[in-house]
């Protein structure tokens, strides 16, 4: 009887898991398209997810790199052309607009609320596979992924690591939580059993908005480089913040230099937000920061010092 009871309990748990995954697939898969593009380098393919009622789609920038347009095919058999509204290689995100209205958009969530071990479902629509759904858990948060745009190299911050298998052509597809809300855009397969996704959060929402309205992402430039360092124990005990960003380079004549930031300063906050590493500062350097006053708090010789910088636009 104990064995039979255990088997029934295991079957019930499996059924509960299956219900979640099938529910997410039913909700998200119809809104995920298979993309076909042609570039000077040849034909390419990937996935995209509908995020707006007017045919707006979100995908990975590398999927449409070098392309101006292409075609999108959905699971219900409908096809439409699309044009690339804007692509940002430094976040590996691109916004497309279909030639005509498409299916219902997905609901976007906030990846900053994810926890390690949480169930996620990767949904793609690779050409020839007619929809692909794999499930797994969040196995890592806060990962960084290098990205390059010409000579500019930045880190895609807060990348989601998952063990949900990503099939070829899944780049640009959706990573959804158990409620079927999209928390990320699948961007790469880093190795066997390892997938990465660009998060949907406040930073990437701003990037998506910029791509939609302007076709590009304007970034701010401060002109400072730093390395993470531990904060003194008394400050950590008082504030709960364990690290700051020690300034190791200030570009002469830059906004940081004009504001009075010096080598050896430890940046602990900027724009009212704690800064513990380079990514913490980088996430503030988007369009709205250009030309705006940015309060910066640093530790200098054991004392707090407040300065105000005015970031300029990063040249391309």
Buried (B, 14 or more C-beta within 10 A) or exposed (E): EEEEEEEEEEEEEEEEEEEBBEBBBEBBBBBBBBBBBBEEEEEBBBBBBBBBEEBBBBBBBBBBBBBEBBBBBBBEEEEBBBEBBBBBBBBBBBBBBBBEEBBEBBBBBBBEEBEEEBBBBBBBBBBEBEBBBBBBBBBEBEBBBEBEBEEEEBBBBBBBBBBBBBBBBBBBBBBBBBEBBBBBBBBBBBEEEBBBBBBBBEBBEBBBBBBBEEEBBBBBBBBBBBEBBEBEEEBBEEEEBEBBBBBEEBEEEBBBBBBBBEEEBBBBBBBEEBBBBBBBBBBBBBBEBBEEEBEBBBBBEEEEBEBEBBBBEBEE
